[in-house]
Amino acid sequence: MTRITTLRLTLSFASIFIGATFYYVLVRTTTGANELVPFTDGVDEAWVPKDVHVDIQDDLESTAIPPTLSPALPTLVPDIPRRKKHKVPKNKPIIHYLSPAPKLTIIAIWNPSPDNKEPIYLPNFFASVAANPSIDLLFIKYDRHRVGTPPCEPSHVKNMRQVCLSFEEYWKLHADFLCKRWGGCSTTQRQQLVSKLHERAPGDRVNSYFRPFRAAVFAKWINPETPIWGWCDMDTILGSFERNFPWDIASEFDFLFPGPPIDGGDILLFFPGHMAFFKNKEHVVSAFMDFPNLKTYESYMDLPWVSTDTEECEYSHFALAKTKLTFLRFPGIVHSRIHFSSITSGVFATENPGHWLAVSAVNIPSTSSSSDSSELDPLRSNLAAFFTEHTRNWVSHPTFSEEGKEYDVELREGEWEGWLWFPKQYAVHYTADRSKGRQEDFSKRYTMRRPSGKLYDRTEPYRDSILEIPTTAYTPLGADPVRSGASLLVFDMLYNHFQAEKYAKWWSLPKDPIAAEELLFVDRENGAQLWDPTGKIIFEVTSESKPTDTISP
């Protein structure tokens, strides 16, 4: 028996969706499970918790949803009037995915931790997803640590869906996928496969083992017409996908992954574990299923298994060096020690952190007692206003222009001489020849494999993706600006990843998401500040102090 109750809720999220109204349909199935399912009837669409299960892990892909973002559903009153247009017709099948298909579905996996600790970066991740309406976020909660499976909670983010899975359900989906790809499993084989998946699960620290197959494993929740899907970690703040994702050429490639804004010389190629994208097509899945350790039931059961960071190691090496899949590497990740994040304006990396520290009066103090004087408030305010103005004035340009320069390069395996976090045999790189590309100091670099099988290096002008900071944003009024012969520059990027800094004992972020008019200033070595629209510091943490929140006690 299926019971359907309609509930009207008014929610607000991070100053972005003030007074937005959502309708949730809680579908209770005969199994007693709840699952987040889309319900369509006429014009409206509602996404609701359908109880499957949950899991945390305070790692790259872990976190608990803060109460401010995901309040529990209030008690349902039996006599709540039913909205007629949400009446479920008899025999109407439940649709588990968005229709029409979104431009991009990102699949993130979260594991509840045994101590129920809430990672500090999750509120800003959700806020930045909400600021990118072209993204459909499929948020998979999986009870990896077997801490219990609370139901999915209603989300304040319109473009986010949740599916909550127990440990057993999560790996059952993987077993279903693998047996289907292998042409079927006997009852005994299936039992042994599930046992092996469970046995190896503790080593899958950041949910890497089956990353290239996420869209196939969770296909029930992915519209088959969705052209691109991706993975991402949640210790990130997304910038503007509208400005920085290569929408116009993405369909030409089987997979895409971001790199730093500028680089040269020897360039290491790999899928970043924190973000990568794939064409949602069968031939891509088939190519990855040729990976030797997965190709057959026997190979999965008998061969040595992969490393913890397999998406950056074995899978990257296999896709880049052993398949004919086309790919594109494009500028996208904030790489700089000093960077800025705004939920509404985007994320920006300084071109030269050392230059910024030498020239700008706006820097992270060494101790909380030496906080910037209020005299610098106008500088901080001017900088935030500058990013806002950039957002308003941005003009779209083709990713590849007539000004771009392209030449073929040679892919190398196992010859990388720099530092690596995985065995050298899996390193894939090439050497860029500056003389064959654009000669400007700042050019966007793209690496690609076209259908011909050849590898190319291409450079393009940065245009308005590189910004010159006005002196009014870093030089106090009446003071002479430092004459260094070079401007302060920042890059407009796709996302910021809190990498090593989040493990520092002093590191912290505000407990609430950044508001639409606020700007986060980060020096990865020294600390972070949150500025309000007037430039006042409303949150601060330094490497020599505890977090200081000037708004809340």
N, C-alpha and C positions, 0 to 999 in steps of 0.2 A: 504494500500500500504506500503510495507517495503522498506526502502531505506538503502543501505549499502555502506559505504565509507571506504576505507582502507587507513591508515596513517602509515608511518614509522617514528619512533622516536628513537633517541639515547639518553639514560639516564645513569646516574651513581648514585650509592647509597652507602653512608657511606664507601667509599673506598673498598667496597666488590665487586660490579659489575661494574668495570670500563669499560666504552665503551660498555656495553651490549646493544644489539639491540632488540627491542620489536616491534611487529606488533599488532595494535589495530583495531578492526572492530567495528565501531559505528553503532549499529542496532537501527533504529528508527521504532517503531511499529505503528500500526494504531491508538493506543490509545495516541500516542505522548509521551509515557513513555520511559525512558532509564533504562536498567538493565545490570548489569555486567554478561555477559554470555560467556561461553567457545565456541569457534568456531573451529571445527576441519575439516581439509580438507587435506587428504594425510598425510604428515609428520608433518606439523605445527599445533600448537595450539595457539589461541589468546584469551585473556580475555579482554572484553571490557565493558565500561560503558553502561548500558541500563537504562535509567533514571527511577528510582522508587523513592526514597526520602531519607532524612537525619535527624539526631538529635544528639545533644551533651548533656553532663551532666558532670560537673567537679566532678565526684564521682569515685568510684573504677573502673567503666567500662565506662569512659567518656573521650573524648578528640577530639580536632580539628586537622586535619592533617596539619602539618606545611607546608608552601609554598615550603620549600626546599625539602620536601618529595613528595608532590603531586601538581606539577604545573598544571595550567589549560590547557586543550587542546587548541592548537593554532587554529585560524580560519581555517576551512576546505576550501580548494580551489576547486572549482567545477571540474577543469580539471586535478586533480591529477590522474596519470595513475593507472589503476586497476591491481593488481597482479593476473594473471590468476588462480594460484592455490588457491586463496582465493575466487574464484567465487562461489556463492552459487547455488548448483543444485536446480532445481525446486522441490518443495514439500519436500525438505530435512528438517527434524525437527530440531529445535534449541535444543542443548544439554546444560543443565544448570549446569552440574557437571563435575568434572575431570574424564577422562578416559585414561588409566586404573586407578582404584581406588587408592588413596593414602593410606599410612600406618595409618595415623592419620589425622583427620580434627578437628581443634580447632575452636569453634564458639565464637567470641567476639562481644559484642553489645556496640555501642557507641551512645551517645545522644548529639547533638549539643546544647550548652548552649545559653541562651538568650543574654549574653554579648559577645558571640563568643570568649571566652577566650581559649587559647591553653594550655592545661596541659603540664607541662614541661617534663613529663616522656614518652610521646608518641614516640618521635623520637628514643629513645633507645629500646623501645618495638619492633618497626618495624625492627630496625637493627638486633635485636637478633632473630627475626623470620626469617629474610633473611639468617642468619647464620646457620639455622637448616632446610636444604632442605627436610628432611623427614616429615616436618609438612606442612599441607595445612591449611592456615588460612582463614576462612570465616568471613569477617568483615561486620557485619550488622549495617548499619547506620539507626537509627530510630528517627523520629522527635517527641520525647516525649514532648518537651516543645512547640511544634507548632511554631517554629521560621522561618519556611520556608523550602523548600526541594530542595537545590541545587543538581545538578546531581552528580553521582559518578565521581571521578577524577581518571585519570590513575595512577597506582601505580608503584613505582620503585622496588617493592618487587615481584619477580617472583612467589613465593609460597603464594601470598596473593590474595584473590578475594573479591570484594565488592558487596553488595546488598544494595540499598538505598530505604528506605520505609517511607511513610508518616505515621502519627499517625493512620489514619484510615486503611491503608493497613496492618500495623503491627498487629493490633488487629483483622483484618479480617482473617489473617492467623491463629491466635489462635482460633477464633470462628470456622473456617473450621475444624481445628484439633479436637476440643472438640466435635463438633456435630457428626463428623465421628466416634469418639470413643464411643459416647453414642448411636450409631445406628440411628442417624438422629435427626434433630430438625424441628419443624413446623415453618412456617413463623413468627408467633408471638414469639415462643421460641427463634428463632435466633435473632430477633430484641431486645428482652429483654436481651439475653446473651451479645450481642454487647454493649448494654447500660451499663450493669453491668461491663464488662471489662473496658470500658471507665471510669466509676465511680471509679473503684479501681486503675486505672493506676497511679494517683499521689502518692499513697503510695508505689509504686514499685520503690523505690529510686535507687537501684542498679540492677534492672532487674533480681530479684530473683524469682518472683512468679512462673515462669514456666521453671526454669533452667533444671530440669531433662528431659524436653521434647523438648529441642532446636533442636535436630537432627530430631525429628518427625515433629515439626512445620515448620522447614525450609527444609523439605525433598527434595523439588524441586532442591535444590542446593547441596545435599549430594549424592554421588554415593552410591547406595544401597549395593555395595560390599565393601565399606569402613569398615574395621573391628572394628575400635575404633574411637569414637569422644570424645571431651572434651570441657569444658568451661574454660575461663581464664579471668582475669582482665587485664587491660592494664597498671596499675601502677606496672609493673613487668619488669625485665630483664631476659630473658630465658638463662639458661646455656646450656650445651651440652645434647640434648636429646639422641644422639647416645650413650653417656657414662652412662647416669643416668636414663633413662626410662627403665623399665623391659620388654623390647621387647620380650624376649624369653619365658616369662610365662604369658604375659598380656592376651592372648586369653583364659586362663583358668578361668578368673574371669569376673563377670558381671559388676563390677565397681571397680575402683582403685583411690586412693587418697594419696597425699604425706603428710609426717609428718617431724619432725625435724630429724637431723642426728643421735642423740642419745637421749634416754630417758629411764625411768624405773619407778618402783613403780606403782602408779595409772596413767593410761593412758586414756585420754579423746579421744573418737572417734567421728569424724564428717567430713563432706565434707567441705574442705576449700572453701570459696566463691571465692578465687582468682585462684583456679585450681583444677579440678577433671576430671576423665575420665570414659567412659561408653562403654560397648559392644554395637555395633550398631545392635541390634536384637529386634525383636518384643516382646519377652517374658519379656525383661527389661522394655519396655514402658508399657506393660500390668500390670506388678507388681506395677509400680508407679501410674498407673491409679486406683489402688485399694485404694489409699489414700482417707480416708473418705470424705474429703471436695471436692473431684473431681470425685468421682465414678459415680455419676449421675448428670443430669441436675438439679434436685431438690436440691441435696446436695450442688452443687456449688452456686446456687442462694440463698439458705436459711440458710446454716450453717455459723457460724462466719468464717471469712477468716484468712489467715495465717499472720505471722509477716514479717517484712521487711527483716530479715536475715533468711528466711525460709529454704534456702539450708543447712545452718549450724545448724538449729534448727529442725523444724517439719519434713522436708524431710529426714534429716540424721537419726533422731530417728526412723522414719517409716521404712526406708530401712534397717537399722542395726538391729532393734529389732522386727519388725513386718512382715518381708518378709524372704524368704529363698534364696534370691539373694546371690551369692558368692561375696566376695570382697577381696581386698588386700590393705593394708596400707604399704607404703614403704618410706624409707628416701628420702627426696627431697627438702625441703624448707630451705633456708637460715634463720637461727633462731638467729644469733649472732648479738650483737651490732656492732661489727667491721667486715666488709666484703669487698670483692674485686669483681669487675665485669669487664670482658673483652668480647667484642663482639665475638672475635675469639677463645679465650681460655676457656671461661665459667665463672661461678660464684662460689665464694669460701667463706665459713664461717669460722672464727677463732674458734678454739675449746674452748679457754679460753680467752675472751676479757680482763679480769683483768690481766692475765699473759702477754698478748701482751702489754698492757699499761705499765706494770712494767719493761719489758725487752727490748722492741723495741725502737730504737731511732726515728723510723718513726711513728709519731702520729699526729693527728689533733691538731693544735695550739688552744689556748684559745681565741686569737684575731687575726685578719688579720695582724696586725702590727708585730706579732711575728712569721711570717711564717718561715718554716724550711729553714735553710741555704742551699745554693747550695752545701755545702759539703755533704749533704745527697742525692744529685741527684744520685750518683752511687748505693746507697742502693735501691732506688725506681726502678731504671733501672734493677738491679739484680733480684728484686722481680718479675717484669713483665716478664723478660726473663725466670725465673723459671717456671711460669705458662705456658708460651709458650712451653717450653721443655716438661712439663708434657703432654700437648696435643699431641705432636709429638710421645712420647714414650708410650702412653697409649695402653694397650692390653686388649681385651675383655675377660670377664670371665662370666660363667653362673651365673644368679642371685642366684639360689639355688645350693649349692655345697655339697659334701660329708662331709664337715667340719661343716655344719650347724647343729644346735640343735633345736628341735621343741617339744612342749608339748601343751596339750589342756588347755584352760582357760575358765573362766565363765564370760559371759557378764552380766553387771548390769545396771539397769535402775533407774533413779531418786535418786541415792544414792551419787552422787558426792559432796564432801565437799569443794572443792576449789572454786575459783572465776569463775563466769559464766556471760556471756553477754546475756543469754536467760533464760527462766524459768527452774528451776531445774528438773521438771518432764520430760523434753526432753533430759536430759543428759544421755549419754551412755558411760560406761567405763569398764575397767577390770584392774586387778592388775597383773603386771609381777612378776614372781618369779626368781630372779637372780640365785638362786642355780640350776635351771633347764636349764639355757641357757649357752652360752659360758662364760667362766670366765675372758676373757680378759677385760681390762678397756674400750676398744673401739670395739664395735661390731655393725653391722647394725641390726636394729630391724624391723621385718615384723610382721604384724598382718593379719590374713586371716580367712575367712570362706570357707571351702571346700564344695563340693557337698553333703557330708554326713550331713551337717548342724552344724558340730562341729567348734568351734572357736579355733585357734591356735596362739601361740606366737612363733616366730622363730628368732634366731640370727645367723648372718653370719659374717665371717671375713671381714674387710674393704678393705684389700689388698691395691691397689694403689688409692683408693678413699679418703684416708686420707694421707695428705702430710706433711712432715717435712720441715719447712722453713730453708734454709741454713743461717748460721750466717752472711754471706756476704750480706744478704738482710735486716738486721736490726741492725748490729753493725758497726760503723764507722771504716774505715781502721786504724789500729794501736791501737785501743782501745781494752781493755779486755772485752770479752763478759760476760754478767751477768751469774754467776754460780748459777742457780736456781734449778738444778737437774732435770729439765723438758724441753723438746723441745717445740718450737712454732709449733703448728699444725693447719692445715686448712682442711676443708672437701670440696670435689668437689660435688656440688649440682645441682639440676635440674633447680631451678629458685630462684631469689631474689624478694621479695615483699616489696615495699616501703609502710609501713603501717602507724604507728602513726607519723613518722617523716615528712611526706609530708604535714601535717596540721600545722606544726610549722611555725611561721611568718618568721623565718630566712631561712627556707629550700629552696633550689634551686638546679637546675642541669643545665649543659650547654645547650644552645638552639639548638645546633647541635648534632647529634648522635655521640657517641663515635667512633672514627676511629679504624681501625683494629689493629693498633699498640699501642693504648692508654689503660691505666688502670684507673678505677675509684676506689678510696679508700674512704670508708664511715665509719664514726663513728656516729651512729644514735643519739647520745646525743650531740655531739660537732660540727659536720660538715662533709664536703666532699671535696676531692681534685681530680682533673684529672691530670694524669701524661703523658707526652709524652715519646717516647722510650728512651730518654736520662735521664729520671727521673725528668725533669723540671716540676714544677707545672704550668699548663696552665689554670687552673680554680680552684677557691677555694671559699668556703662559710663556715662560722663558726657561732656558736650560738650567738656570740657577734658582728657580722659584717654583712655587705651586701656582696652579691656575688662579687668576683673579677675574671675577665677574663683577663688574661695577653696577649691574642692573639687579641681579638677584643675590641674596645672601648665600 
